[in-house]
């Protein structure tokens, strides 16, 4: 059985600007690159021997994965990308402040062309199955805040609506992967 860890991507431009990127691409910042470097050092400090890396296809996660891979001497060409690991699609709320999205009801989100929490939960569960099928030995999964928060809900058997009760992981912090 694989041992999985989760790392949220380094700071993105949207994070820095205080806006919601969601499923839109937002490049990693110089600070995000430094965070990824520090996370790679933490992986080495903890003597975590990485056998596989899986990442979201969004550039902020993919670049974080590459930075970590380079610094821990993991072959970049062996990084696996899983499309369903991308962040929650928030439709026209993307590019707005995070507070605007948090104030949106499920009906508002549907009208904005975004994923409802139930649809998002189904995708997170599907992507978890893919992660587990591709994980080898000790695996680092590089992804996004909302994905991780929904995974914690699923791990605990909570409703998708309870996602708001789960703390957001900090950028480039290694966490235990939710076991669901």
N, C-alpha and C positions, 0 to 999 in steps of 0.2 A: 504494500500500500504506500502511496506517495505521501510525503509530508509537504503541505502547502503553506506558503506565506503570501500575504497580500501587501503590495506597496502602492500607495496612491502616487500618481505622477507628480513631478516637481511643479512648482508654481508656473501657471500659464499666464499669458497676457491678459486673458479675461479675469483670472483671479486677481491679478495686480490692479486691474481697472475696476474691480468690484461689480462685474457684470456676469451674467449666466452664459456660459458657452454651451452647455448641454451637449447635444450630439454634433454641434458645429465644431469645426477645427479651430483651435486657438493655440498658437505656437508656445513653446516653453520659453521662459525668460532666462536671462543670465543667472538670476537668483535660483530659478528652477533647476538649472544645470548644476549649480553649486550644491543644491539640496540633494540631487541625485548622486553626486560625487560623495557627499557625506553619508548617504544611505549605503552606498557600496562599501565605504570604510566600515560602517556599522556591521554589515554582513560579514566582512572579513574579521572584525573584532570579535564577533560572536561565533566565529569558526563554523559558519553555515556553509557547507559544501553544496553548491548549487548544481543540480543535474539537468534542470530544464528551466527555461524562462518562457512565459506566455504573456502576451500583451494585447491590449486594445489596439485597434488600427489607428485611432486618432493620434496625431503627431505628438501631442504632449505626453502621452503614455508610451508611444513607440520610441521616442527619443530618450525618455527616462530609462527604458529598458536597455537601449543601446549603451548609454553611459554606464549603467551598472554593469552590463556584460563586459565592456572593455576593461573596467577597473578590477573586476574579479577574474579576469582571464577566461571568460566564457565566450565561445565562438558566436559572433554576431549572426552569422548565417543560420544558426540553429534556433534563433528566437522564433517561436510560433506565434502567429497572430490569429485571434478569433474575433470575427466581426461582431458577434453578439455581446462582446465585452464592452462595447462603446457605451458612453454615458447616456442617461435618460434623455429621450427626445422630448423637448419642451415646446416644440412648435414655434409660434411667433413670440413666445416669451424669451427665446434665446436672443442674446444681445441686450436684454433689459436687465434691470437690477435683480438680484436674487430675491429681494423682498417682494417684488411684483409677482414672481413665480410662486413664492410661498403663500401669498394671499389668494392665489387662484384656486377655485373649486375644481372638482373633477370635471364638471360640465364646461367650465372655462377652458380647462386644458384640452378637452376634446374639441371644442370650438376653435382653439388655437392651432389645431393639427398636431398636438403632442400626444405622447403616450399617457394613458391613465395609469394610476398606480397598479391596478390589476393587470393590465397588459404588460407593464414594465416588470412586475413580479414574475409573470410567465416567461418573459425573455431572460430574466436573471436566472431562473431555474434551468432554462434550456442551456444557457451559456455555462452554468455550473456543470451540467452533465458533459459538455464538450471539454471544459477544463479538466475534469477528472479523467476523461478518456485519453487526453493527450499528456497528462502529467506523468513524469518519470522521476522516481526517487524524490529528492528534495527540489521543489518547484517554487519559483517566484512568479506570482501573477501581478502584473502591473496594470492598474486600472483607475477607476474613478470613484469619487466620493459617494454619489447617489447609488451607484451599483453596489458598493460595499454596504451601505446602510440598508438597502433592500435585502441583501444577502443575510445580514444579521437578523432582520425580521423573519425571513424564511427559516433560518437556523433555529430560532426560538419558537416557531409555530405561531407567530403573531400575524395579525391582519396587515396587508400592505399599507393600510391607512396609518399604522403605527410607526411608519418610517420616520416621521417627524420627531419621534421620541429618541431616536438613535443619534448619538453625537457624530459629527462629521470628522473623518480622520484627517490629520494634518497632512500637508503635502510631503511626499517622500519619507514616509514613516513606515517601518516594517511592522506588520500586525499578523496575528494568527489568522489564517484563512477561515472564514465561517464554515462550519461543518454541517451541511444540510443535504 
